[in-house]
Amino acid sequence: MKNNETENKESRLLNTAFKLFTEKGIKDTSIQEIVDNADVGKGTFYLYFKDKYEIRDILIAKKSHKLFYDALTNLRKDNINNLTDQIIFIVNYVINELKKNPILLKFISKNLSWGIYSQTVKKIYEETENKEDGIYNLFLKGIKENNIKLKNPDVTLFMIIELVSSTCFNSILYNEPLPIEEYKPYLYETIRKLITE
C-alpha cells in the first residue's frame, strides 16, 4: 500500500506530465520541467519512473483504462443483456468520449488497447483487488454464459479494441475514411461479425 504523501507526489507527477505532454508534446517536454511544475525533486521522479517515456506509457494505460471503466459504469445503468450489444455500447461510449476530447485522443493515439492489456492496468487491478471489474472479464464471462464459440476470445477482444483504436483516430480527427457518425455503423457491423461468427 502506498501512503498518501507518496501517492500525492506520484499523482502530481502524472498530472503535470499529462498537461505538459498535451501542451508541448513529449519530445519537447523535459523531466526537469515535469519535476519543477509538480514541485518535487528530480530524484523523486526516478523513484517512480525510469524516464519520460515510461510516464507517458503509464498515462496512456491509465487514461485508456479510465475510459473503459467509465463506459462499464454507464453500461450498468442500462439494461443491456446481449453481449454484443454490451460491447458496442462500451465502444460507442469510448468513441463519444474521445470525440469530445481530441487532446486525449491525440495523446492516447492508437494505443487504446493499453487500457485493457498493459501491465500497468493489471497492476491497478491487483492493487484494488477488483479483478471482476473490467471489459476483459465482462467479455470472457459473456462468451461463456452465451456459449459463443470463439477460437480465442482474448484475441477477438484485442482485435476489436485495436480496430476501434486505429480506425476511429482518423475518423474522429480527419473524417477519414468517413466522419465518425457515418463510420460507426460499419464498425459496429464488423464487431458483431467478430463476436458472432
C-alpha positions as CSV (number, residue, x, y, z in Angstrom):
1,M,0.0,0.0,0.0
2,K,1.2,3.5,-0.8
3,N,0.9,6.2,1.8
4,N,-0.8,9.5,1.0
5,E,2.3,11.5,0.6
6,T,3.8,9.0,-1.9
7,E,0.5,8.8,-3.8
8,N,0.3,12.6,-3.9
9,K,3.8,13.0,-5.4
10,E,3.1,10.3,-7.9
11,S,-0.2,11.9,-8.9
12,R,1.3,15.3,-9.2
13,L,4.0,13.9,-11.5
14,L,1.4,12.1,-13.6
15,N,-1.0,15.1,-13.8
16,T,1.9,17.5,-14.6
17,A,3.4,15.2,-17.2
18,F,0.0,14.8,-18.9
19,K,-0.5,18.6,-19.0
20,L,2.9,19.3,-20.4
21,F,2.8,16.4,-22.9
22,T,-0.5,17.5,-24.3
23,E,0.5,21.2,-24.4
24,K,4.1,20.9,-25.7
25,G,4.5,17.3,-26.9
26,I,6.5,14.6,-25.3
27,K,9.7,15.3,-27.3
28,D,9.7,19.0,-26.2
29,T,9.0,18.2,-22.5
30,S,11.9,17.6,-20.2
31,I,12.0,15.7,-17.0
32,Q,13.2,18.9,-15.3
33,E,10.1,20.7,-16.5
34,I,7.9,18.0,-15.1
35,V,9.5,18.0,-11.7
36,D,9.6,21.8,-11.5
37,N,5.9,22.1,-12.3
38,A,5.0,19.2,-10.0
39,D,7.1,20.8,-7.2
40,V,9.1,17.6,-6.5
41,G,12.8,16.8,-6.7
42,K,14.3,15.1,-9.7
43,G,15.2,12.1,-7.5
44,T,11.5,11.7,-6.7
45,F,10.7,11.4,-10.4
46,Y,13.2,8.5,-10.7
47,L,11.6,6.7,-7.7
48,Y,8.5,6.2,-9.8
49,F,9.6,6.4,-13.4
50,K,12.7,5.4,-15.3
51,D,12.2,8.2,-18.0
52,K,9.6,10.4,-19.6
53,Y,8.6,7.6,-22.0
54,E,7.6,5.3,-19.1
55,I,5.5,8.0,-17.5
56,R,3.9,8.6,-21.0
57,D,3.1,4.8,-21.3
58,I,1.6,4.7,-17.8
59,L,-0.5,7.8,-18.6
60,I,-1.8,6.2,-21.8
61,A,-2.7,3.0,-19.9
62,K,-4.4,4.8,-17.1
63,K,-6.3,7.2,-19.4
64,S,-7.4,4.3,-21.6
65,H,-8.4,2.2,-18.6
66,K,-10.5,5.1,-17.2
67,L,-12.4,5.4,-20.5
68,F,-13.3,1.7,-20.3
69,Y,-14.1,1.9,-16.6
70,D,-16.5,4.9,-17.2
71,A,-18.1,3.0,-20.1
72,L,-18.7,0.0,-17.9
73,T,-20.2,2.2,-15.1
74,N,-22.6,3.7,-17.7
75,L,-23.4,0.3,-19.1
76,R,-24.6,-0.9,-15.7
77,K,-27.2,1.9,-15.7
78,D,-28.7,0.4,-18.8
79,N,-30.5,-2.9,-19.0
80,I,-28.5,-4.5,-21.9
81,N,-28.1,-8.2,-21.6
82,N,-26.8,-9.2,-25.0
83,L,-23.0,-9.5,-25.0
84,T,-22.6,-8.0,-28.5
85,D,-24.8,-5.0,-27.6
86,Q,-22.9,-4.5,-24.4
87,I,-19.5,-4.4,-26.3
88,I,-21.0,-2.0,-28.8
89,F,-22.4,0.2,-26.0
90,I,-18.9,0.3,-24.4
91,V,-17.2,1.0,-27.8
92,N,-19.7,3.8,-28.6
93,Y,-19.2,5.4,-25.2
94,V,-15.4,5.4,-25.6
95,I,-15.7,6.8,-29.1
96,N,-18.0,9.6,-28.0
97,E,-15.7,10.5,-25.1
98,L,-12.7,10.6,-27.4
99,K,-14.7,12.7,-29.9
100,K,-15.4,15.2,-27.1
101,N,-11.8,15.3,-26.1
102,P,-9.5,15.4,-29.1
103,I,-6.5,16.2,-26.9
104,L,-7.0,12.9,-25.0
105,L,-7.5,11.1,-28.4
106,K,-4.2,12.5,-29.8
107,F,-2.4,11.6,-26.5
108,I,-3.7,8.0,-26.5
109,S,-3.1,8.0,-30.2
110,K,-3.7,4.4,-31.4
111,N,-2.9,2.7,-28.1
112,L,-6.4,2.3,-26.7
113,S,-5.8,-1.4,-26.0
114,W,-3.3,-0.5,-23.4
115,G,-6.3,0.3,-21.2
116,I,-7.0,-3.4,-21.1
117,Y,-3.9,-5.3,-21.8
118,S,-1.0,-3.3,-20.3
119,Q,0.9,-4.4,-17.3
120,T,0.1,-1.1,-15.6
121,V,-3.6,-1.8,-15.8
122,K,-3.1,-5.3,-14.5
123,K,-1.2,-3.8,-11.5
124,I,-4.2,-1.4,-10.9
125,Y,-6.5,-4.5,-10.7
126,E,-4.0,-6.2,-8.3
127,E,-3.8,-3.1,-6.1
128,T,-7.6,-2.6,-5.9
129,E,-8.3,-6.3,-5.8
130,N,-11.2,-5.5,-8.1
131,K,-10.4,-8.2,-10.7
132,E,-14.0,-8.8,-11.7
133,D,-14.5,-5.2,-12.9
134,G,-13.4,-4.7,-16.5
135,I,-14.3,-5.1,-20.1
136,Y,-11.9,-8.1,-20.3
137,N,-13.8,-10.1,-17.7
138,L,-17.2,-8.9,-19.0
139,F,-16.3,-10.2,-22.4
140,L,-14.9,-13.6,-21.2
141,K,-17.9,-14.1,-18.9
142,G,-20.3,-13.2,-21.7
143,I,-18.7,-15.6,-24.1
144,K,-19.0,-18.4,-21.6
145,E,-22.6,-17.6,-20.5
146,N,-23.9,-17.2,-24.0
147,N,-22.0,-20.3,-25.2
148,I,-20.4,-18.3,-28.1
149,K,-17.9,-20.4,-29.9
150,L,-14.8,-18.3,-30.4
151,K,-11.4,-19.9,-31.2
152,N,-9.6,-17.4,-29.0
153,P,-11.8,-14.9,-27.1
154,D,-8.7,-13.0,-25.8
155,V,-7.5,-12.4,-29.4
156,T,-11.0,-11.4,-30.5
157,L,-11.4,-8.7,-27.8
158,F,-7.9,-7.4,-28.6
159,M,-8.8,-7.2,-32.3
160,I,-12.0,-5.3,-31.5
161,I,-10.2,-2.8,-29.4
162,E,-7.3,-2.4,-31.9
163,L,-9.9,-2.0,-34.7
164,V,-11.7,0.8,-32.8
165,S,-8.4,2.5,-31.8
166,S,-6.8,2.6,-35.1
167,T,-9.8,3.4,-37.3
168,C,-11.6,5.9,-35.1
169,F,-8.5,8.0,-34.6
170,N,-8.5,9.0,-38.3
171,S,-12.3,9.1,-38.5
172,I,-12.6,11.5,-35.5
173,L,-9.7,13.8,-36.2
174,Y,-9.6,13.8,-40.0
175,N,-13.0,12.4,-41.1
176,E,-11.2,9.6,-42.9
177,P,-12.5,7.4,-44.4
178,L,-15.8,8.9,-43.2
179,P,-16.9,11.2,-40.4
180,I,-17.2,9.2,-37.2
181,E,-21.0,9.1,-37.1
182,E,-21.1,7.8,-40.6
183,Y,-18.4,5.3,-39.9
184,K,-19.9,3.8,-36.7
185,P,-22.4,1.5,-38.5
186,Y,-19.6,-0.1,-40.5
187,L,-17.5,-0.5,-37.4
188,Y,-20.4,-2.0,-35.3
189,E,-21.3,-4.4,-38.1
190,T,-17.7,-5.7,-38.1
191,I,-17.6,-6.0,-34.4
192,R,-20.9,-8.0,-34.5
193,K,-19.4,-10.4,-37.0
194,L,-16.2,-10.8,-35.0
195,I,-18.2,-11.9,-31.9
196,T,-20.9,-14.0,-33.6
197,E,-19.2,-15.7,-36.4
